[in-house]
Amino acid sequence: MNIFDAEDVEYAIATRVKGDRDIMIVPNVRGSSLDPVAESDGTTTKIGVDATKSLKTLEKFERVSFGE
């Protein structure tokens, strides 16, 4: 997977992410001064998404190639 390729990232999220297990929400952390939705003290909420493959089931997530 190429993390710089939007299609690869979208595929990983669509096939490997279970919202209640793989999305982390971290409230009240320091954000960018350019963030228009940050609080007046500069804090905001950040999220993390775990779309990694399980080492136990690597073959389950192989993409089908269409002659590329």
All heavy atoms as a GROMACS GRO file, in nm:
protein
  520
    1MET      N    1   0.083  -0.118   0.000
    1MET     CA    2   0.000   0.000   0.000
    1MET      C    3   0.087   0.124   0.000
    1MET      O    4   0.187   0.131   0.069
    1MET     CB    5  -0.090   0.002   0.123
    1MET     CG    6  -0.184   0.121   0.120
    1MET     SD    7  -0.286   0.133   0.265
    1MET     CE    8  -0.240   0.294   0.317
    2ASN      N    9   0.045   0.221  -0.076
    2ASN     CA   10   0.115   0.349  -0.083
    2ASN      C   11   0.034   0.452  -0.005
    2ASN      O   12  -0.075   0.490  -0.047
    2ASN     CB   13   0.131   0.391  -0.229
    2ASN     CG   14   0.197   0.526  -0.245
    2ASN    OD1   15   0.230   0.593  -0.147
    2ASN    ND2   16   0.217   0.567  -0.368
    3ILE      N   17   0.086   0.498   0.109
    3ILE     CA   18   0.010   0.592   0.192
    3ILE      C   19  -0.006   0.728   0.127
    3ILE      O   20  -0.086   0.810   0.173
    3ILE     CB   21   0.072   0.608   0.332
    3ILE    CG1   22   0.213   0.666   0.322
    3ILE    CG2   23   0.071   0.476   0.406
    3ILE    CD1   24   0.270   0.710   0.454
    4PHE      N   25   0.066   0.753   0.018
    4PHE     CA   26   0.054   0.880  -0.053
    4PHE      C   27  -0.044   0.870  -0.170
    4PHE      O   28  -0.064   0.967  -0.242
    4PHE     CB   29   0.191   0.927  -0.102
    4PHE     CG   30   0.287   0.947   0.012
    4PHE    CD1   31   0.388   0.856   0.036
    4PHE    CD2   32   0.274   1.056   0.097
    4PHE    CE1   33   0.476   0.874   0.142
    4PHE    CE2   34   0.360   1.075   0.203
    4PHE     CZ   35   0.462   0.983   0.226
    5ASP      N   36  -0.103   0.754  -0.191
    5ASP     CA   37  -0.200   0.732  -0.299
    5ASP      C   38  -0.341   0.731  -0.238
    5ASP      O   39  -0.374   0.643  -0.158
    5ASP     CB   40  -0.171   0.598  -0.366
    5ASP     CG   41  -0.263   0.568  -0.484
    5ASP    OD1   42  -0.383   0.604  -0.478
    5ASP    OD2   43  -0.216   0.507  -0.580
    6ALA      N   44  -0.422   0.828  -0.275
    6ALA     CA   45  -0.556   0.843  -0.217
    6ALA      C   46  -0.642   0.718  -0.237
    6ALA      O   47  -0.719   0.680  -0.149
    6ALA     CB   48  -0.625   0.965  -0.276
    7GLU      N   49  -0.629   0.652  -0.352
    7GLU     CA   50  -0.708   0.531  -0.376
    7GLU      C   51  -0.667   0.418  -0.283
    7GLU      O   52  -0.752   0.344  -0.232
    7GLU     CB   53  -0.694   0.486  -0.521
    7GLU     CG   54  -0.776   0.571  -0.616
    7GLU     CD   55  -0.775   0.514  -0.758
    7GLU    OE1   56  -0.760   0.391  -0.774
    7GLU    OE2   57  -0.790   0.594  -0.851
    8ASP      N   58  -0.538   0.402  -0.257
    8ASP     CA   59  -0.491   0.299  -0.164
    8ASP      C   60  -0.542   0.327  -0.023
    8ASP      O   61  -0.584   0.236   0.048
    8ASP     CB   62  -0.338   0.292  -0.163
    8ASP     CG   63  -0.282   0.211  -0.279
    8ASP    OD1   64  -0.360   0.157  -0.359
    8ASP    OD2   65  -0.158   0.203  -0.289
    9VAL      N   66  -0.536   0.451   0.019
    9VAL     CA   67  -0.582   0.488   0.153
    9VAL      C   68  -0.733   0.466   0.165
    9VAL      O   69  -0.781   0.408   0.263
    9VAL     CB   70  -0.545   0.634   0.186
    9VAL    CG1   71  -0.608   0.678   0.317
    9VAL    CG2   72  -0.394   0.649   0.191
   10GLU      N   73  -0.808   0.507   0.064
   10GLU     CA   74  -0.952   0.488   0.066
   10GLU      C   75  -0.987   0.338   0.072
   10GLU      O   76  -1.076   0.298   0.146
   10GLU     CB   77  -1.015   0.551  -0.057
   10GLU     CG   78  -1.165   0.540  -0.060
   10GLU     CD   79  -1.228   0.605  -0.182
   10GLU    OE1   80  -1.158   0.676  -0.256
   10GLU    OE2   81  -1.349   0.584  -0.202
   11TYR      N   82  -0.917   0.256  -0.004
   11TYR     CA   83  -0.941   0.112  -0.003
   11TYR      C   84  -0.913   0.055   0.136
   11TYR      O   85  -0.991  -0.025   0.188
   11TYR     CB   86  -0.853   0.042  -0.107
   11TYR     CG   87  -0.871  -0.108  -0.107
   11TYR    CD1   88  -0.977  -0.167  -0.174
   11TYR    CD2   89  -0.782  -0.190  -0.039
   11TYR    CE1   90  -0.994  -0.304  -0.172
   11TYR    CE2   91  -0.799  -0.327  -0.036
   11TYR     CZ   92  -0.905  -0.384  -0.103
   11TYR     OH   93  -0.922  -0.520  -0.099
   12ALA      N   94  -0.802   0.095   0.196
   12ALA     CA   95  -0.767   0.045   0.329
   12ALA      C   96  -0.873   0.082   0.431
   12ALA      O   97  -0.915  -0.001   0.512
   12ALA     CB   98  -0.631   0.100   0.371
   13ILE      N   99  -0.920   0.205   0.427
   13ILE     CA  100  -1.024   0.248   0.522
   13ILE      C  101  -1.154   0.174   0.497
   13ILE      O  102  -1.220   0.127   0.591
   13ILE     CB  103  -1.044   0.401   0.514
   13ILE    CG1  104  -0.920   0.471   0.570
   13ILE    CG2  105  -1.169   0.444   0.590
   13ILE    CD1  106  -0.919   0.621   0.548
   14ALA      N  107  -1.191   0.158   0.372
   14ALA     CA  108  -1.318   0.092   0.338
   14ALA      C  109  -1.319  -0.056   0.375
   14ALA      O  110  -1.424  -0.111   0.408
   14ALA     CB  111  -1.347   0.108   0.189
   15THR      N  112  -1.204  -0.121   0.371
   15THR     CA  113  -1.202  -0.266   0.394
   15THR      C  114  -1.148  -0.309   0.529
   15THR      O  115  -1.164  -0.424   0.566
   15THR     CB  116  -1.117  -0.336   0.284
   15THR    OG1  117  -0.983  -0.285   0.289
   15THR    CG2  118  -1.177  -0.316   0.147
   16ARG      N  119  -1.086  -0.219   0.604
   16ARG     CA  120  -1.020  -0.261   0.729
   16ARG      C  121  -1.065  -0.187   0.854
   16ARG      O  122  -1.024  -0.224   0.964
   16ARG     CB  123  -0.869  -0.244   0.716
   16ARG     CG  124  -0.810  -0.320   0.604
   16ARG     CD  125  -0.662  -0.296   0.597
   16ARG     NE  126  -0.617  -0.329   0.463
   16ARG     CZ  127  -0.519  -0.270   0.400
   16ARG    NH1  128  -0.452  -0.174   0.459
   16ARG    NH2  129  -0.486  -0.306   0.279
   17VAL      N  130  -1.144  -0.082   0.840
   17VAL     CA  131  -1.177   0.001   0.956
   17VAL      C  132  -1.316  -0.030   1.008
   17VAL      O  133  -1.414  -0.028   0.934
   17VAL     CB  134  -1.166   0.152   0.921
   17VAL    CG1  135  -1.215   0.238   1.036
   17VAL    CG2  136  -1.023   0.187   0.885
   18LYS      N  137  -1.322  -0.061   1.136
   18LYS     CA  138  -1.448  -0.075   1.208
   18LYS      C  139  -1.455   0.045   1.302
   18LYS      O  140  -1.370   0.060   1.390
   18LYS     CB  141  -1.451  -0.207   1.285
   18LYS     CG  142  -1.582  -0.233   1.352
   18LYS     CD  143  -1.584  -0.368   1.419
   18LYS     CE  144  -1.718  -0.385   1.488
   18LYS     NZ  145  -1.717  -0.502   1.575
   19GLY      N  146  -1.553   0.130   1.279
   19GLY     CA  147  -1.558   0.260   1.346
   19GLY      C  148  -1.541   0.258   1.496
   19GLY      O  149  -1.468   0.340   1.551
   20ASP      N  150  -1.607   0.166   1.565
   20ASP     CA  151  -1.600   0.165   1.711
   20ASP      C  152  -1.468   0.110   1.764
   20ASP      O  153  -1.436   0.128   1.880
   20ASP     CB  154  -1.716   0.086   1.770
   20ASP     CG  155  -1.716  -0.061   1.730
   20ASP    OD1  156  -1.654  -0.095   1.627
   20ASP    OD2  157  -1.779  -0.141   1.800
   21ARG      N  158  -1.390   0.048   1.678
   21ARG     CA  159  -1.265  -0.012   1.722
   21ARG      C  160  -1.142   0.060   1.667
   21ARG      O  161  -1.039   0.067   1.734
   21ARG     CB  162  -1.263  -0.158   1.675
   21ARG     CG  163  -1.141  -0.236   1.713
   21ARG     CD  164  -1.137  -0.371   1.646
   21ARG     NE  165  -1.126  -0.351   1.501
   21ARG     CZ  166  -1.169  -0.439   1.411
   21ARG    NH1  167  -1.227  -0.550   1.449
   21ARG    NH2  168  -1.155  -0.415   1.282
   22ASP      N  169  -1.151   0.116   1.547
   22ASP     CA  170  -1.032   0.164   1.477
   22ASP      C  171  -1.023   0.315   1.460
   22ASP      O  172  -0.930   0.364   1.396
   22ASP     CB  173  -1.026   0.098   1.339
   22ASP     CG  174  -1.014  -0.053   1.348
   22ASP    OD1  175  -0.941  -0.101   1.435
   22ASP    OD2  176  -1.080  -0.122   1.268
   23ILE      N  177  -1.118   0.389   1.514
   23ILE     CA  178  -1.112   0.535   1.507
   23ILE      C  179  -1.093   0.588   1.649
   23ILE      O  180  -1.172   0.558   1.738
   23ILE     CB  181  -1.238   0.595   1.442
   23ILE    CG1  182  -1.249   0.545   1.298
   23ILE    CG2  183  -1.235   0.747   1.449
   23ILE    CD1  184  -1.372   0.590   1.225
   24MET      N  185  -0.985   0.663   1.669
   24MET     CA  186  -0.955   0.720   1.799
   24MET      C  187  -0.985   0.870   1.797
   24MET      O  188  -0.949   0.938   1.702
   24MET     CB  189  -0.806   0.701   1.834
   24MET     CG  190  -0.764   0.559   1.863
   24MET     SD  191  -0.721   0.449   1.726
   24MET     CE  192  -0.642   0.540   1.603
   25ILE      N  193  -1.049   0.919   1.900
   25ILE     CA  194  -1.080   1.061   1.913
   25ILE      C  195  -1.006   1.114   2.035
   25ILE      O  196  -1.018   1.060   2.144
   25ILE     CB  197  -1.232   1.084   1.927
   25ILE    CG1  198  -1.303   1.029   1.804
   25ILE    CG2  199  -1.262   1.231   1.950
   25ILE    CD1  200  -1.454   1.028   1.815
   26VAL      N  201  -0.928   1.221   2.014
   26VAL     CA  202  -0.849   1.279   2.122
   26VAL      C  203  -0.890   1.425   2.137
   26VAL      O  204  -0.849   1.511   2.058
   26VAL     CB  205  -0.697   1.268   2.092
   26VAL    CG1  206  -0.616   1.318   2.210
   26VAL    CG2  207  -0.658   1.126   2.056
   27PRO      N  208  -0.973   1.455   2.236
   27PRO     CA  209  -1.020   1.593   2.254
   27PRO      C  210  -0.921   1.679   2.332
   27PRO      O  211  -0.833   1.628   2.402
   27PRO     CB  212  -1.149   1.575   2.334
   27PRO     CG  213  -1.128   1.449   2.411
   27PRO     CD  214  -1.039   1.362   2.326
   28ASN      N  215  -0.936   1.808   2.318
   28ASN     CA  216  -0.862   1.907   2.397
   28ASN      C  217  -0.710   1.895   2.384
   28ASN      O  218  -0.639   1.891   2.483
   28ASN     CB  219  -0.902   1.899   2.544
   28ASN     CG  220  -1.050   1.921   2.563
   28ASN    OD1  221  -1.108   2.010   2.500
   28ASN    ND2  222  -1.113   1.840   2.645
   29VAL      N  223  -0.663   1.890   2.260
   29VAL     CA  224  -0.518   1.888   2.237
   29VAL      C  225  -0.478   2.011   2.158
   29VAL      O  226  -0.559   2.075   2.092
   29VAL     CB  227  -0.473   1.760   2.162
   29VAL    CG1  228  -0.493   1.638   2.249
   29VAL    CG2  229  -0.546   1.744   2.032
   30ARG      N  230  -0.351   2.044   2.165
   30ARG     CA  231  -0.300   2.162   2.096
   30ARG      C  232  -0.314   2.142   1.945
   30ARG      O  233  -0.277   2.040   1.891
   30ARG     CB  234  -0.153   2.183   2.132
   30ARG     CG  235  -0.082   2.297   2.060
   30ARG     CD  236  -0.129   2.435   2.098
   30ARG     NE  237  -0.124   2.457   2.240
   30ARG     CZ  238  -0.192   2.552   2.301
   30ARG    NH1  239  -0.268   2.635   2.232
   30ARG    NH2  240  -0.185   2.567   2.431
   31GLY      N  241  -0.370   2.241   1.880
   31GLY     CA  242  -0.388   2.234   1.735
   31GLY      C  243  -0.307   2.341   1.665
   31GLY      O  244  -0.228   2.412   1.727
   32SER      N  245  -0.328   2.352   1.536
   32SER     CA  246  -0.258   2.452   1.457
   32SER      C  247  -0.320   2.590   1.480
   32SER      O  248  -0.441   2.603   1.497
   32SER     CB  249  -0.269   2.417   1.309
   32SER     OG  250  -0.227   2.525   1.229
   33SER      N  251  -0.237   2.692   1.478
   33SER     CA  252  -0.288   2.828   1.492
   33SER      C  253  -0.371   2.867   1.369
   33SER      O  254  -0.445   2.965   1.372
   33SER     CB  255  -0.173   2.927   1.510
   33SER     OG  256  -0.086   2.921   1.397
   34LEU      N  257  -0.361   2.792   1.261
   34LEU     CA  258  -0.437   2.819   1.139
   34LEU      C  259  -0.573   2.748   1.137
   34LEU      O  260  -0.651   2.768   1.045
   34LEU     CB  261  -0.355   2.776   1.017
   34LEU     CG  262  -0.219   2.843   1.001
   34LEU    CD1  263  -0.145   2.783   0.883
   34LEU    CD2  264  -0.235   2.992   0.985
   35ASP      N  265  -0.600   2.666   1.238
   35ASP     CA  266  -0.726   2.590   1.243
   35ASP      C  267  -0.842   2.684   1.278
   35ASP      O  268  -0.849   2.735   1.389
   35ASP     CB  269  -0.714   2.479   1.346
   35ASP     CG  270  -0.835   2.388   1.351
   35ASP    OD1  271  -0.937   2.418   1.285
   35ASP    OD2  272  -0.828   2.284   1.421
   36PRO      N  273  -0.936   2.705   1.185
   36PRO     CA  274  -1.044   2.800   1.211
   36PRO      C  275  -1.147   2.751   1.313
   36PRO      O  276  -1.224   2.831   1.365
   36PRO     CB  277  -1.108   2.819   1.074
   36PRO     CG  278  -1.078   2.694   1.000
   36PRO     CD  279  -0.944   2.648   1.050
   37VAL      N  280  -1.148   2.622   1.344
   37VAL     CA  281  -1.246   2.571   1.440
   37VAL      C  282  -1.184   2.545   1.578
   37VAL      O  283  -1.252   2.497   1.669
   37VAL     CB  284  -1.317   2.444   1.389
   37VAL    CG1  285  -1.398   2.475   1.265
   37VAL    CG2  286  -1.218   2.332   1.364
   38ALA      N  287  -1.056   2.578   1.596
   38ALA     CA  288  -0.991   2.560   1.726
   38ALA      C  289  -1.052   2.656   1.828
   38ALA      O  290  -1.103   2.763   1.793
   38ALA     CB  291  -0.841   2.583   1.714
   39GLU      N  292  -1.045   2.618   1.953
   39GLU     CA  293  -1.093   2.703   2.062
   39GLU      C  294  -1.000   2.824   2.075
   39GLU      O  295  -0.892   2.828   2.017
   39GLU     CB  296  -1.095   2.624   2.192
   39GLU     CG  297  -1.185   2.502   2.189
   39GLU     CD  298  -1.332   2.536   2.167
   39GLU    OE1  299  -1.378   2.642   2.215
   39GLU    OE2  300  -1.402   2.456   2.103
   40SER      N  301  -1.041   2.922   2.153
   40SER     CA  302  -0.962   3.045   2.168
   40SER      C  303  -0.825   3.018   2.229
   40SER      O  304  -0.731   3.093   2.207
   40SER     CB  305  -1.038   3.147   2.252
   40SER     OG  306  -1.065   3.093   2.380
   41ASP      N  307  -0.811   2.908   2.306
   41ASP     CA  308  -0.681   2.875   2.365
   41ASP      C  309  -0.596   2.788   2.272
   41ASP      O  310  -0.487   2.744   2.310
   41ASP     CB  311  -0.698   2.807   2.500
   41ASP     CG  312  -0.769   2.673   2.490
   41ASP    OD1  313  -0.813   2.633   2.379
   41ASP    OD2  314  -0.781   2.605   2.595
   42GLY      N  315  -0.644   2.762   2.151
   42GLY     CA  316  -0.568   2.685   2.053
   42GLY      C  317  -0.591   2.536   2.057
   42GLY      O  318  -0.528   2.461   1.983
   43THR      N  319  -0.680   2.489   2.146
   43THR     CA  320  -0.705   2.346   2.153
   43THR      C  321  -0.813   2.304   2.054
   43THR      O  322  -0.896   2.384   2.011
   43THR     CB  323  -0.748   2.301   2.294
   43THR    OG1  324  -0.868   2.369   2.330
   43THR    CG2  325  -0.639   2.329   2.396
   44THR      N  326  -0.807   2.178   2.016
   44THR     CA  327  -0.902   2.122   1.920
   44THR      C  328  -0.916   1.973   1.947
   44THR      O  329  -0.862   1.922   2.046
   44THR     CB  330  -0.855   2.150   1.776
   44THR    OG1  331  -0.958   2.114   1.686
   44THR    CG2  332  -0.727   2.075   1.742
   45THR      N  333  -0.987   1.904   1.863
   45THR     CA  334  -0.998   1.759   1.872
   45THR      C  335  -0.929   1.698   1.752
   45THR      O  336  -0.946   1.744   1.640
   45THR     CB  337  -1.147   1.716   1.875
   45THR    OG1  338  -1.209   1.776   1.989
   45THR    CG2  339  -1.161   1.566   1.881
   46LYS      N  340  -0.853   1.592   1.775
   46LYS     CA  341  -0.785   1.523   1.666
   46LYS      C  342  -0.836   1.381   1.658
   46LYS      O  343  -0.887   1.326   1.757
   46LYS     CB  344  -0.634   1.525   1.688
   46LYS     CG  345  -0.579   1.667   1.687
   46LYS     CD  346  -0.431   1.670   1.678
   46LYS     CE  347  -0.386   1.816   1.674
   46LYS     NZ  348  -0.252   1.831   1.626
   47ILE      N  349  -0.824   1.322   1.540
   47ILE     CA  350  -0.866   1.184   1.523
   47ILE      C  351  -0.752   1.103   1.463
   47ILE      O  352  -0.664   1.157   1.396
   47ILE     CB  353  -0.992   1.169   1.435
   47ILE    CG1  354  -0.965   1.219   1.293
   47ILE    CG2  355  -1.110   1.241   1.495
   47ILE    CD1  356  -1.072   1.177   1.194
   48GLY      N  357  -0.754   0.975   1.490
   48GLY     CA  358  -0.660   0.881   1.429
   48GLY      C  359  -0.738   0.764   1.375
   48GLY      O  360  -0.840   0.724   1.434
   49VAL      N  361  -0.695   0.710   1.263
   49VAL     CA  362  -0.762   0.596   1.201
   49VAL      C  363  -0.660   0.485   1.182
   49VAL      O  364  -0.556   0.506   1.121
   49VAL     CB  365  -0.824   0.635   1.065
   49VAL    CG1  366  -0.890   0.514   1.000
   49VAL    CG2  367  -0.924   0.748   1.083
   50ASP      N  368  -0.691   0.368   1.236
   50ASP     CA  369  -0.604   0.252   1.219
   50ASP      C  370  -0.660   0.164   1.108
   50ASP      O  371  -0.760   0.098   1.126
   50ASP     CB  372  -0.596   0.173   1.350
   50ASP     CG  373  -0.506   0.050   1.338
   50ASP    OD1  374  -0.448   0.027   1.230
   50ASP    OD2  375  -0.496  -0.025   1.437
   51ALA      N  376  -0.595   0.168   0.991
   51ALA     CA  377  -0.638   0.087   0.877
   51ALA      C  378  -0.530  -0.014   0.839
   51ALA      O  379  -0.517  -0.052   0.724
   51ALA     CB  380  -0.672   0.178   0.759
   52THR      N  381  -0.453  -0.056   0.939
   52THR     CA  382  -0.346  -0.152   0.912
   52THR      C  383  -0.403  -0.292   0.894
   52THR      O  384  -0.512  -0.324   0.940
   52THR     CB  385  -0.244  -0.153   1.026
   52THR    OG1  386  -0.312  -0.181   1.149
   52THR    CG2  387  -0.172  -0.020   1.036
   53LYS      N  388  -0.325  -0.376   0.828
   53LYS     CA  389  -0.362  -0.516   0.810
   53LYS      C  390  -0.320  -0.595   0.935
   53LYS      O  391  -0.215  -0.571   0.991
   53LYS     CB  392  -0.288  -0.578   0.691
   53LYS     CG  393  -0.324  -0.522   0.558
   53LYS     CD  394  -0.241  -0.593   0.451
   53LYS     CE  395  -0.258  -0.533   0.316
   53LYS     NZ  396  -0.176  -0.601   0.214
   54SER      N  397  -0.401  -0.692   0.970
   54SER     CA  398  -0.364  -0.783   1.076
   54SER      C  399  -0.263  -0.882   1.019
   54SER      O  400  -0.282  -0.936   0.910
   54SER     CB  401  -0.487  -0.859   1.126
   54SER     OG  402  -0.447  -0.966   1.209
   55LEU      N  403  -0.156  -0.909   1.091
   55LEU     CA  404  -0.056  -1.004   1.044
   55LEU      C  405  -0.114  -1.145   1.035
   55LEU      O  406  -0.064  -1.228   0.960
   55LEU     CB  407   0.066  -1.002   1.135
   55LEU     CG  408   0.149  -0.874   1.131
   55LEU    CD1  409   0.261  -0.879   1.233
   55LEU    CD2  410   0.205  -0.852   0.993
   56LYS      N  411  -0.220  -1.172   1.110
   56LYS     CA  412  -0.283  -1.304   1.109
   56LYS      C  413  -0.366  -1.328   0.984
   56LYS      O  414  -0.392  -1.442   0.948
   56LYS     CB  415  -0.371  -1.322   1.232
   56LYS     CG  416  -0.295  -1.316   1.362
   56LYS     CD  417  -0.388  -1.324   1.480
   56LYS     CE  418  -0.312  -1.305   1.610
   56LYS     NZ  419  -0.402  -1.298   1.724
   57THR      N  420  -0.411  -1.221   0.920
   57THR     CA  421  -0.502  -1.236   0.805
   57THR      C  422  -0.458  -1.152   0.686
   57THR      O  423  -0.540  -1.090   0.619
   57THR     CB  424  -0.645  -1.196   0.846
   57THR    OG1  425  -0.643  -1.062   0.894
   57THR    CG2  426  -0.702  -1.288   0.952
   58LEU      N  427  -0.330  -1.150   0.656
   58LEU     CA  428  -0.278  -1.067   0.547
   58LEU      C  429  -0.345  -1.098   0.413
   58LEU      O  430  -0.379  -1.008   0.337
   58LEU     CB  431  -0.126  -1.085   0.533
   58LEU     CG  432  -0.040  -1.018   0.638
   58LEU    CD1  433   0.106  -1.053   0.616
   58LEU    CD2  434  -0.059  -0.868   0.636
   59GLU      N  435  -0.364  -1.226   0.383
   59GLU     CA  436  -0.422  -1.264   0.254
   59GLU      C  437  -0.567  -1.220   0.239
   59GLU      O  438  -0.616  -1.203   0.128
   59GLU     CB  439  -0.410  -1.416   0.232
   59GLU     CG  440  -0.497  -1.500   0.324
   59GLU     CD  441  -0.446  -1.513   0.468
   59GLU    OE1  442  -0.327  -1.488   0.494
   59GLU    OE2  443  -0.526  -1.550   0.554
   60LYS      N  444  -0.634  -1.196   0.348
   60LYS     CA  445  -0.775  -1.155   0.343
   60LYS      C  446  -0.792  -1.016   0.279
   60LYS      O  447  -0.897  -0.984   0.226
   60LYS     CB  448  -0.831  -1.154   0.486
   60LYS     CG  449  -0.978  -1.123   0.496
   60LYS     CD  450  -1.023  -1.134   0.640
   60LYS     CE  451  -1.168  -1.100   0.653
   60LYS     NZ  452  -1.216  -1.106   0.791
   61PHE      N  453  -0.688  -0.935   0.282
   61PHE     CA  454  -0.699  -0.798   0.235
   61PHE      C  455  -0.626  -0.769   0.105
   61PHE      O  456  -0.599  -0.656   0.072
   61PHE     CB  457  -0.651  -0.701   0.344
   61PHE     CG  458  -0.730  -0.711   0.471
   61PHE    CD1  459  -0.680  -0.778   0.581
   61PHE    CD2  460  -0.857  -0.657   0.477
   61PHE    CE1  461  -0.754  -0.789   0.698
   61PHE    CE2  462  -0.931  -0.666   0.594
   61PHE     CZ  463  -0.881  -0.732   0.703
   62GLU      N  464  -0.592  -0.872   0.032
   62GLU     CA  465  -0.524  -0.853  -0.097
   62GLU      C  466  -0.621  -0.794  -0.198
   62GLU      O  467  -0.735  -0.838  -0.210
   62GLU     CB  468  -0.468  -0.985  -0.148
   62GLU     CG  469  -0.350  -1.036  -0.070
   62GLU     CD  470  -0.234  -0.939  -0.065
   62GLU    OE1  471  -0.198  -0.883  -0.171
   62GLU    OE2  472  -0.180  -0.916   0.044
   63ARG      N  473  -0.575  -0.694  -0.271
   63ARG     CA  474  -0.658  -0.631  -0.375
   63ARG      C  475  -0.653  -0.714  -0.501
   63ARG      O  476  -0.551  -0.772  -0.535
   63ARG     CB  477  -0.608  -0.490  -0.405
   63ARG     CG  478  -0.643  -0.393  -0.294
   63ARG     CD  479  -0.588  -0.257  -0.325
   63ARG     NE  480  -0.677  -0.186  -0.415
   63ARG     CZ  481  -0.664  -0.059  -0.444
   63ARG    NH1  482  -0.566   0.012  -0.393
   63ARG    NH2  483  -0.747   0.000  -0.527
   64VAL      N  484  -0.763  -0.716  -0.570
   64VAL     CA  485  -0.770  -0.786  -0.698
   64VAL      C  486  -0.712  -0.695  -0.804
   64VAL      O  487  -0.745  -0.576  -0.811
   64VAL     CB  488  -0.917  -0.821  -0.731
   64VAL    CG1  489  -0.925  -0.883  -0.869
   64VAL    CG2  490  -0.973  -0.914  -0.626
   65SER      N  491  -0.629  -0.749  -0.890
   65SER     CA  492  -0.570  -0.671  -0.998
   65SER      C  493  -0.653  -0.690  -1.125
   65SER      O  494  -0.692  -0.802  -1.159
   65SER     CB  495  -0.427  -0.717  -1.024
   65SER     OG  496  -0.374  -0.649  -1.134
   66PHE      N  497  -0.679  -0.583  -1.194
   66PHE     CA  498  -0.758  -0.586  -1.317
   66PHE      C  499  -0.669  -0.564  -1.438
   66PHE      O  500  -0.694  -0.479  -1.522
   66PHE     CB  501  -0.871  -0.483  -1.313
   66PHE     CG  502  -0.974  -0.514  -1.208
   66PHE    CD1  503  -0.978  -0.442  -1.090
   66PHE    CD2  504  -1.065  -0.615  -1.228
   66PHE    CE1  505  -1.073  -0.471  -0.994
   66PHE    CE2  506  -1.160  -0.644  -1.132
   66PHE     CZ  507  -1.164  -0.573  -1.015
   67GLY      N  508  -0.560  -0.639  -1.446
   67GLY     CA  509  -0.472  -0.634  -1.562
   67GLY      C  510  -0.377  -0.515  -1.564
   67GLY      O  511  -0.329  -0.477  -1.668
   68GLU      N  512  -0.346  -0.457  -1.453
   68GLU     CA  513  -0.254  -0.343  -1.449
   68GLU      C  514  -0.113  -0.391  -1.441
   68GLU      O  515  -0.078  -0.487  -1.388
   68GLU     CB  516  -0.287  -0.254  -1.329
   68GLU     CG  517  -0.420  -0.188  -1.344
   68GLU     CD  518  -0.453  -0.099  -1.223
   68GLU    OE1  519  -0.362  -0.057  -1.152
   68GLU    OE2  520  -0.570  -0.074  -1.203
   0.00000   0.00000   0.00000
